[in-house]
């Protein structure tokens, strides 16, 4: 059995949802594929154009907390909002949605203030049309044109170490025979060298991982699982 997904499904679900019967350690990473950098998007008329301005606005609106959307309770994007609220010292109201599309639609309609989302190439059109704005990047690398000057977490006073991204990869159930894991890993690495595969992923504004050995992939997954456990603990999220 081969699993394809992100930390939301493979790590966080087992940590935040009581009904989920698996834990992060039930999986073994075969190959991480690509990273999507996270950005903060806001309604077009929000009176904040940077991450620091967002923090200041949140502090002035304690009596009427700012609202942020996410594609569901306990997702990375929800937990980042909780972490941001603690970081700036101001309450923020979480608005959960059944998926990212209705959330972005409501944000464009001005019904919520902001959201943490993976960067997508079509955001350039939405910004140009005046339907949203991108006010911050949680990525280590600069965003592509025309967003190179969007404020990075590294350039802020309020979010100095607020670096997050979302990855996708292929995993197997722990205990899968080694020969099968090696076969899957070889096939995936061969596929990721194909120009059409790389081109398709890069067109979606994704950054591909450099090839990893199975040992390196396992170490990366362990680090990520530990990081998300710490995030859940830090924001005090209780499994639902």
KEKE-3310 file (N, C-alpha, C; in steps of 0.2 Angstrom, whole numbers, plus 5000, padded with zeros to 4 digits):
npx = (5004:5003:5005:5001:5003:5002:5009:4997:4988:4995:5003:4997:4983:4983:4987:4978:4965:4953:4947:4954:4964:4977:4995:5008:5020:5017:5020:5032:5043:5045:5049:5051:5042:5039:5039:5027:5028:5022:5011:5004:4988:4976:4961:4956:4954:4959:4967:4981:4997:5008:5017:5020:5012:5000:5001:5001:4988:4980:4982:4976:4963:4957:4945:4936:4940:4952:4948:4952:4954:4953:4956:4950:4947:4961:4970:4986:4986:4976:4982:4993:4987:4983:4995:5000:4992:4995:5009:5008:5001:4987:4969:4962:4950:4945:4939:4933:4933:4926:4937:4949:4944:4931:4935:4944:4936:4927:4936:4939:4927:4927:4923:4931:4946:4960:4972:4982:4990:4996:5007:5001:5002:4992:4988:4994:4985:4974:4978:4981:4969:4963:4957:4962:4976:4993:5002:5013:5026:5031:5041:5058:5065:5064:5048:5041:5041:5027:5031:5042:5046:5037:5034:5045:5045:5058:5061:5053:5047:5039:5038:5049:5055:5046:5044:5037:5032:5023:5024:5023:5023:5028:5023:5025:5016:5023:5034:5033:5040:5058:5063:5052:5050:5062:5061:5050:5055:5065:5058:5051:5060:5066:5055:5054:5064:5060:5057:5044:5037:5044:5042:5028:5026:5033:5027:5016:5021:5029:5042:5055:5061:5078:5086:5084:5091:5085:5087:5090:5077:5069:5075:5071:5057:5055:5060:5051:5039:5041:5042:5029:5022:5027:5022:5008:5008:5013:5003:4993:4983:4969:4965:4951)
npy = (4994:5011:5027:5044:5060:5075:5083:5087:5076:5064:5066:5076:5073:5061:5066:5076:5072:5062:5051:5046:5032:5030:5034:5046:5039:5027:5027:5026:5035:5036:5044:5061:5073:5087:5104:5116:5133:5143:5157:5172:5177:5190:5199:5211:5224:5225:5234:5232:5229:5221:5208:5213:5224:5217:5211:5222:5228:5217:5219:5231:5228:5220:5220:5217:5204:5199:5189:5173:5161:5143:5127:5118:5111:5109:5108:5112:5125:5130:5129:5137:5149:5150:5149:5161:5171:5169:5173:5187:5192:5194:5191:5180:5175:5159:5153:5139:5130:5119:5114:5122:5130:5136:5144:5153:5160:5166:5174:5183:5189:5197:5192:5186:5190:5186:5172:5158:5150:5138:5144:5148:5149:5155:5165:5177:5182:5185:5194:5205:5207:5213:5206:5199:5201:5198:5197:5192:5181:5165:5158:5152:5155:5168:5174:5170:5182:5192:5195:5197:5206:5205:5205:5195:5182:5183:5196:5203:5210:5203:5190:5182:5169:5162:5151:5141:5128:5117:5100:5087:5070:5052:5038:5023:5009:5006:4993:4987:4977:4978:4976:4980:4993:4999:4997:5005:5017:5019:5019:5031:5040:5040:5044:5057:5063:5065:5077:5081:5078:5086:5098:5100:5100:5111:5121:5123:5130:5124:5118:5106:5092:5088:5072:5059:5047:5032:5032:5045:5051:5045:5051:5064:5063:5059:5071:5080:5075:5076:5090:5094:5089:5096:5109:5107:5105:5117:5126:5122:5113:5103:5086:5082)
npz = (5000:4995:5000:4997:5001:5012:5027:5033:5032:5035:5046:5055:5056:5064:5076:5080:5079:5087:5082:5072:5067:5066:5068:5067:5067:5061:5048:5034:5026:5009:4998:4998:4988:4983:4989:4994:4996:5010:5011:5017:5013:5011:5012:5000:5004:5017:5030:5030:5024:5026:5036:5048:5049:5050:5062:5071:5068:5072:5086:5088:5087:5097:5104:5094:5086:5073:5059:5053:5040:5037:5029:5038:5055:5065:5055:5047:5043:5051:5064:5062:5063:5076:5082:5077:5083:5097:5096:5092:5103:5103:5102:5089:5077:5072:5057:5051:5036:5023:5015:5004:4993:4995:5006:5001:4992:5000:5007:4996:4994:5005:5018:5027:5036:5033:5028:5030:5017:5004:4992:4976:4958:4952:4960:4956:4946:4953:4962:4953:4948:4959:4969:4980:4992:4994:5008:5016:5017:5022:5018:5015:5003:4991:4984:4968:4953:4952:4966:4973:4983:4993:5011:5020:5033:5039:5039:5048:5063:5072:5068:5068:5067:5060:5051:5038:5028:5016:5012:5000:4998:4996:5005:5014:5023:5039:5041:5029:5017:5014:5001:4993:4997:4992:4979:4975:4979:4970:4958:4960:4961:4948:4940:4944:4938:4925:4913:4909:4921:4931:4925:4926:4940:4944:4937:4945:4955:4964:4973:4970:4979:4982:4977:4989:4999:5006:5020:5022:5019:5029:5040:5038:5038:5052:5058:5054:5059:5073:5073:5070:5081:5091:5087:5089:5103:5107:5103:5111:5107:5109:5105:5095)
capx = (5000:5007:5001:5003:5000:5005:5008:4990:4984:4999:5005:4993:4977:4983:4988:4972:4958:4953:4944:4959:4967:4984:4999:5014:5025:5014:5022:5039:5044:5049:5052:5047:5042:5040:5037:5024:5029:5016:5010:4998:4984:4971:4955:4959:4954:4962:4972:4988:5001:5014:5015:5021:5006:4995:5001:4998:4981:4977:4982:4971:4956:4956:4937:4933:4946:4952:4946:4956:4951:4957:4952:4947:4950:4967:4975:4992:4984:4972:4987:4997:4983:4983:5002:5001:4988:5000:5015:5007:4997:4980:4965:4960:4944:4946:4933:4935:4929:4926:4941:4952:4941:4926:4938:4947:4930:4924:4941:4939:4921:4928:4920:4936:4952:4966:4972:4988:4989:5001:5007:4999:5004:4986:4987:4996:4980:4969:4981:4981:4962:4961:4953:4966:4983:4998:5005:5018:5029:5034:5046:5065:5066:5059:5043:5043:5038:5029:5030:5049:5046:5032:5038:5047:5045:5064:5062:5048:5048:5034:5037:5056:5056:5039:5046:5034:5030:5019:5027:5020:5028:5025:5025:5022:5015:5029:5034:5033:5046:5063:5064:5047:5052:5068:5058:5046:5059:5069:5053:5049:5066:5066:5049:5055:5069:5057:5056:5037:5035:5046:5039:5021:5026:5036:5021:5011:5024:5031:5050:5056:5067:5084:5085:5086:5092:5079:5089:5089:5070:5067:5077:5067:5051:5056:5061:5044:5034:5043:5041:5022:5020:5029:5017:5002:5009:5014:4996:4988:4977:4966:4962:4944)
capy = (5000:5017:5033:5050:5066:5080:5082:5087:5069:5059:5068:5080:5070:5057:5070:5081:5069:5056:5046:5043:5026:5029:5039:5048:5033:5021:5027:5026:5040:5033:5049:5067:5075:5094:5109:5122:5138:5146:5164:5175:5181:5194:5202:5216:5230:5225:5239:5230:5226:5217:5204:5217:5228:5213:5210:5229:5228:5213:5221:5236:5225:5215:5220:5214:5200:5198:5182:5170:5155:5137:5122:5113:5111:5105:5108:5116:5132:5132:5129:5143:5155:5149:5151:5169:5174:5169:5177:5194:5193:5197:5186:5180:5171:5154:5151:5133:5128:5112:5115:5128:5134:5141:5149:5159:5163:5171:5180:5187:5192:5201:5189:5184:5194:5183:5165:5155:5145:5137:5149:5146:5153:5159:5171:5183:5185:5187:5201:5209:5209:5217:5202:5198:5203:5194:5202:5190:5174:5160:5154:5153:5158:5173:5172:5172:5188:5199:5195:5196:5211:5203:5204:5188:5181:5185:5203:5205:5211:5199:5183:5181:5162:5159:5148:5135:5126:5111:5096:5081:5064:5046:5034:5016:5007:5004:4986:4985:4973:4982:4976:4984:5000:5001:4997:5011:5023:5019:5021:5037:5045:5040:5048:5064:5065:5066:5084:5083:5078:5091:5104:5100:5102:5118:5126:5124:5134:5119:5117:5099:5090:5084:5065:5057:5040:5030:5034:5053:5052:5043:5056:5070:5062:5060:5078:5084:5073:5080:5097:5095:5087:5102:5114:5105:5106:5124:5130:5119:5110:5096:5081:5083)
capz = (5000:4995:5002:4994:5004:5015:5034:5036:5032:5037:5053:5060:5057:5070:5082:5082:5078:5091:5078:5067:5071:5065:5071:5062:5066:5057:5041:5033:5020:5003:4994:4998:4981:4982:4994:4992:5001:5013:5011:5020:5009:5014:5008:4996:5008:5024:5031:5032:5018:5028:5042:5054:5050:5052:5069:5074:5067:5077:5093:5089:5086:5102:5105:5088:5084:5066:5057:5048:5038:5036:5027:5043:5062:5066:5049:5048:5042:5058:5069:5061:5065:5083:5084:5076:5089:5103:5094:5092:5109:5102:5099:5082:5077:5067:5053:5047:5030:5021:5009:5003:4988:4998:5010:4997:4989:5006:5008:4990:4996:5011:5024:5032:5035:5030:5029:5028:5011:5000:4986:4969:4953:4950:4964:4953:4943:4958:4965:4948:4948:4965:4973:4986:4992:4997:5013:5019:5015:5027:5014:5015:4997:4989:4980:4961:4951:4954:4973:4976:4988:4999:5017:5022:5040:5041:5039:5053:5071:5075:5066:5066:5066:5058:5044:5037:5021:5016:5007:4998:4997:4995:5011:5015:5030:5042:5041:5022:5015:5012:4994:4990:4998:4988:4972:4975:4979:4963:4953:4961:4959:4940:4938:4946:4934:4919:4912:4910:4928:4934:4922:4928:4947:4944:4934:4950:4959:4969:4973:4970:4983:4979:4978:4995:5001:5011:5026:5023:5019:5035:5045:5036:5041:5059:5060:5052:5064:5079:5073:5071:5087:5095:5085:5092:5110:5108:5103:5116:5103:5111:5100:5095)
cpx = (5004:5003:5005:4999:5004:5005:5001:4987:4989:5002:5000:4986:4977:4985:4982:4965:4958:4950:4949:4963:4974:4988:5005:5019:5023:5016:5029:5039:5048:5053:5048:5048:5043:5037:5033:5025:5023:5017:5004:4994:4978:4966:4958:4959:4956:4967:4978:4991:5007:5012:5016:5014:5000:4995:4999:4991:4977:4977:4977:4964:4954:4948:4933:4939:4946:4950:4951:4953:4956:4953:4950:4951:4956:4972:4981:4990:4980:4977:4991:4994:4983:4990:5003:4998:4992:5006:5014:5003:4991:4976:4963:4955:4945:4939:4935:4930:4930:4930:4943:4948:4936:4929:4941:4941:4927:4929:4940:4932:4922:4925:4924:4942:4958:4966:4980:4987:4995:5001:5005:5000:4998:4984:4989:4990:4975:4971:4980:4973:4959:4957:4956:4972:4987:5002:5011:5020:5032:5039:5053:5067:5061:5054:5044:5039:5031:5029:5037:5049:5041:5037:5039:5047:5052:5065:5057:5051:5044:5035:5044:5058:5050:5040:5042:5032:5026:5022:5022:5025:5024:5028:5022:5020:5022:5028:5034:5040:5051:5063:5058:5048:5057:5065:5054:5050:5063:5064:5051:5054:5067:5061:5051:5061:5066:5055:5048:5034:5037:5043:5032:5021:5028:5031:5016:5015:5027:5039:5051:5062:5072:5083:5088:5087:5086:5081:5088:5081:5067:5069:5073:5060:5050:5056:5054:5039:5035:5041:5033:5019:5021:5024:5010:5002:5009:5007:4991:4982:4975:4963:4954:4941)
cpy = (5006:5023:5039:5056:5070:5079:5083:5080:5064:5060:5071:5077:5065:5060:5074:5078:5062:5050:5043:5038:5025:5035:5041:5042:5027:5021:5027:5030:5036:5038:5055:5070:5083:5098:5114:5127:5141:5154:5166:5179:5185:5197:5209:5223:5230:5230:5237:5227:5222:5213:5208:5221:5224:5212:5217:5229:5223:5215:5227:5234:5219:5215:5217:5210:5199:5191:5179:5163:5149:5132:5116:5113:5107:5104:5112:5123:5135:5133:5135:5149:5155:5152:5159:5173:5175:5173:5185:5196:5196:5191:5186:5174:5166:5153:5145:5132:5121:5112:5122:5133:5139:5146:5155:5163:5168:5176:5185:5192:5197:5198:5187:5189:5192:5175:5163:5150:5144:5142:5145:5151:5157:5165:5177:5186:5188:5194:5206:5212:5213:5213:5200:5201:5198:5198:5199:5183:5171:5156:5156:5157:5163:5171:5174:5179:5187:5200:5195:5200:5210:5202:5197:5188:5184:5192:5207:5206:5206:5192:5180:5174:5158:5156:5141:5134:5119:5107:5090:5076:5058:5042:5027:5015:5004:4996:4983:4982:4978:4982:4980:4991:5003:5001:5003:5017:5024:5022:5028:5042:5045:5044:5055:5067:5067:5074:5085:5082:5084:5098:5105:5103:5109:5123:5127:5127:5130:5119:5109:5098:5087:5077:5064:5050:5038:5032:5041:5054:5050:5048:5062:5069:5062:5067:5082:5081:5076:5087:5099:5093:5093:5108:5113:5106:5113:5128:5127:5116:5103:5092:5082:5076)
cpz = (5000:4996:4999:4998:5008:5023:5037:5037:5036:5044:5057:5061:5063:5076:5085:5082:5082:5087:5073:5071:5069:5068:5066:5061:5063:5050:5040:5026:5015:4999:4995:4991:4980:4988:4991:4998:5003:5012:5015:5015:5013:5010:5006:5000:5015:5025:5033:5026:5020:5034:5048:5055:5052:5059:5073:5073:5071:5084:5094:5089:5091:5104:5099:5084:5076:5065:5052:5046:5037:5033:5032:5050:5062:5060:5051:5048:5048:5063:5069:5064:5073:5086:5083:5081:5095:5102:5095:5099:5108:5100:5092:5082:5071:5064:5049:5041:5028:5014:5008:4998:4991:5003:5006:4993:4994:5007:5002:4991:5002:5018:5029:5031:5031:5031:5027:5023:5008:4994:4980:4964:4951:4954:4961:4949:4948:4961:4960:4947:4954:4970:4980:4986:4996:5002:5017:5016:5021:5024:5015:5009:4995:4984:4973:4959:4950:4962:4977:4982:4994:5005:5019:5030:5043:5042:5044:5060:5075:5074:5064:5064:5063:5051:5043:5030:5022:5011:5005:4996:4997:5001:5010:5022:5033:5043:5034:5020:5012:5004:4990:4991:4993:4980:4971:4975:4972:4958:4953:4959:4951:4937:4939:4942:4927:4918:4912:4917:4932:4932:4925:4936:4947:4941:4940:4956:4965:4968:4974:4975:4979:4981:4985:4995:5005:5018:5027:5023:5026:5040:5044:5039:5048:5061:5059:5057:5071:5079:5073:5077:5092:5093:5089:5100:5111:5108:5108:5113:5106:5106:5101:5093)
residu = (UNK:UNK:UNK:UNK:UNK:UNK:UNK:UNK:UNK:UNK:UNK:UNK:UNK:UNK:UNK:UNK:UNK:UNK:UNK:UNK:UNK:UNK:UNK:UNK:UNK:UNK:UNK:UNK:UNK:UNK:UNK:UNK:UNK:UNK:UNK:UNK:UNK:UNK:UNK:UNK:UNK:UNK:UNK:UNK:UNK:UNK:UNK:UNK:UNK:UNK:UNK:UNK:UNK:UNK:UNK:UNK:UNK:UNK:UNK:UNK:UNK:UNK:UNK:UNK:UNK:UNK:UNK:UNK:UNK:UNK:UNK:UNK:UNK:UNK:UNK:UNK:UNK:UNK:UNK:UNK:UNK:UNK:UNK:UNK:UNK:UNK:UNK:UNK:UNK:UNK:UNK:UNK:UNK:UNK:UNK:UNK:UNK:UNK:UNK:UNK:UNK:UNK:UNK:UNK:UNK:UNK:UNK:UNK:UNK:UNK:UNK:UNK:UNK:UNK:UNK:UNK:UNK:UNK:UNK:UNK:UNK:UNK:UNK:UNK:UNK:UNK:UNK:UNK:UNK:UNK:UNK:UNK:UNK:UNK:UNK:UNK:UNK:UNK:UNK:UNK:UNK:UNK:UNK:UNK:UNK:UNK:UNK:UNK:UNK:UNK:UNK:UNK:UNK:UNK:UNK:UNK:UNK:UNK:UNK:UNK:UNK:UNK:UNK:UNK:UNK:UNK:UNK:UNK:UNK:UNK:UNK:UNK:UNK:UNK:UNK:UNK:UNK:UNK:UNK:UNK:UNK:UNK:UNK:UNK:UNK:UNK:UNK:UNK:UNK:UNK:UNK:UNK:UNK:UNK:UNK:UNK:UNK:UNK:UNK:UNK:UNK:UNK:UNK:UNK:UNK:UNK:UNK:UNK:UNK:UNK:UNK:UNK:UNK:UNK:UNK:UNK:UNK:UNK:UNK:UNK:UNK:UNK:UNK:UNK:UNK:UNK:UNK:UNK:UNK:UNK:UNK:UNK:UNK:UNK:UNK:UNK:UNK:UNK:UNK:UNK)
# end
